[in-house]
Amino acid sequence: MTKSAKQPFDATAIRDPSHIRLLASPVRQELVDTLASLGGMATVAELSEQLGRPADGLYYHLQLLAEGGLVQEGEGAAGERVFRLAGAAGVPLRLSYDLASDEASAALAAYAKGLAQVAERDFQAALKQRNVEVDGPGRQLWAARNKGWLNQAELAEANALLERLCDLLSRPRDPSRDRPMSLAFVLAPAAVRGRRRAPKGGRG
């Protein structure tokens, strides 16, 4: 494996390990996701309100994201200080998976760890709310892990469903959308130990 060379920022697929490591921080992941959910642009005050965090503490992380090119700092229509998500407005940042690079793999692992921390925090916060729907088509809280065997067509279907979920859960706020939701997932090949047993009762 080789070490990744420094690459320019690409909003459509983040390739540089240093950029991916910026997103390993749970706070910076939340900032980027919240910017996307607000249409790609927000003031620090709006981000502070959405995240329930002091504005002063968010400036540090926003400056790091700006230095890395993941967000852009500017002025709003009224002259207020705003931060814009790099790339198309409201489109979440995506990562490129360069598994041939030790540096990139380590950055991806750090990102996944931070993602799990954010997901756990969201889940624990929801458990304290007494009005969360936990059944039916309006269900708002769900944690699950599944492990199975797929063929190529089924794997393609699973990826299409995940892409659809990413699209749904990345839509910005508007008058018709009044339920803020978060989604985190990890799809990975499962480790196989020993030989796979054929299902009982199958045809010989």
DACOR-V938215 format. One record per helix or strand of 2 or more residues. SS is the DSSP state (@ for helix, = for strand). FROM is the first residue (numbers start at 0). TO is the last residue. If there is no record, write none. Layout:
BEGIN
ss:SS from:FROM to:TO
ss:SS from:FROM to:TO
END
This chain:
BEGIN
ss:@ from:16 to:21
ss:@ from:25 to:36
ss:= from:40 to:42
ss:@ from:43 to:50
ss:@ from:54 to:66
ss:= from:70 to:74
ss:= from:80 to:84
ss:@ from:101 to:126
ss:@ from:151 to:167
END
